[in-house]
Amino acid sequence: MKIAPIMAELEARSHDVFLLHTGQHYGTEMSDAIFLDLGIRDPDVNLGVGSGSHAQQTARLMEGFEPILKKVRPDWVLVVGDVNSTLACSLVAAKLREELGCRIVHVEAGLRSRDWRMPEEVNRVLTDRLSDLLLTPSRDAHANLDAEGIPRDRVVFVGNVMIDTLFHQLARAREIDVATRLGFERGRFAVATMHRPSNVDSRDVLEAAFGGLARVAEDIPVVFPMHPRTRERMDKFAAREILGHTTILEPVSYLEMLSLIDAASVVLTDSGGIQEETTALGVPCVTLREQTERPATIAQGTNRLVHWPLSIDGVYAAFAAAAAEGRAGLGERCPEGWDGKASLRIVDCLESATR
């Protein structure tokens, strides 16, 4: 979702783009579906690294990327977000920077949860330290980078490129109308997602979250597209019955998920990206985490953190407050730079820095 609009803008301006798909998110069906949904061409290389521990995955990524980088010798290595691929490719590029003359640009720089239990926090901080150009999605990121001693001349505010994709794809998402297809009425159901290890790897936390969703489902229907990791833990802990009347779906495509979120009355999630998407759509969001690296969504009033530690009552109370708040209009509560034009500013920055 972050790469698609940047690639489109680079290619529209006749820049050469080499697309490396690391295969970290390795489900073939989901990977193919998102490329198709977003109109991204086939990657030039797919490393297909698959799953494994953080160390195993990062090592395979670095081993796979190094010979490709030496062969392609790009001016810029552009990495997005905070996954293991982001850090692994940045580490390889940083160590070959002098030899190859390449530079690193991090899109979505400067976000911080300050929760070092999150692997993503480690990836974010180290990638920013390694990057030559740090492109931020929100103004709060600049204070984080200042505090870490990142020189200001390496940091540029560009806005949130995820919202470029959302605005571009929203009409298509509404056209497929997944909610109606499932028998739900627009604005009269909730959507839930959970996948983070901190929520699903602990029996107690998972049961509290599931119990909270079941309580919500007593008020309105709850649709739960379930991540494979969450399903595996649900089966391991024999926790299916705790969800009550919650409707469980197989994983859905980006367009289907956008369609569901857009039609929902409330979203309950531990996803970072969904916090941003609900803010742009004006849909009330409950974040099932202790902290968030996206405080701009809290400041805009579309997102709220659940009371921690997670409990059935806490999940339901946060849902009730969010439902009472109600929806805002499309784009009405977007922070600065969440305007669908971030990709233009990103390519402007790359062109300016290359001169």
QUIJORA-V789576 format. One record per helix or strand. SS is the DSSP state (H for helix, E for strand). FROM is the first residue (numbers start at 1). TO is the last residue. If there is no record, write none. Layout:
ss = <SS | SS>
from = <FROM | FROM>
to = <TO | TO>
//
This chain:
ss = <H | E | H | E | H | E | H | E | H | E | H | H | E | H | H | E | H | H | E | H | H | E | H | E | H | E | H | E | H | H>
from = <3 | 20 | 28 | 45 | 54 | 76 | 84 | 103 | 119 | 133 | 140 | 152 | 155 | 161 | 178 | 189 | 197 | 203 | 221 | 228 | 240 | 247 | 254 | 266 | 272 | 284 | 295 | 303 | 312 | 342>
to = <12 | 21 | 38 | 46 | 72 | 80 | 100 | 109 | 130 | 136 | 147 | 154 | 157 | 176 | 182 | 193 | 200 | 217 | 225 | 236 | 243 | 249 | 263 | 269 | 281 | 287 | 299 | 305 | 325 | 354>
//
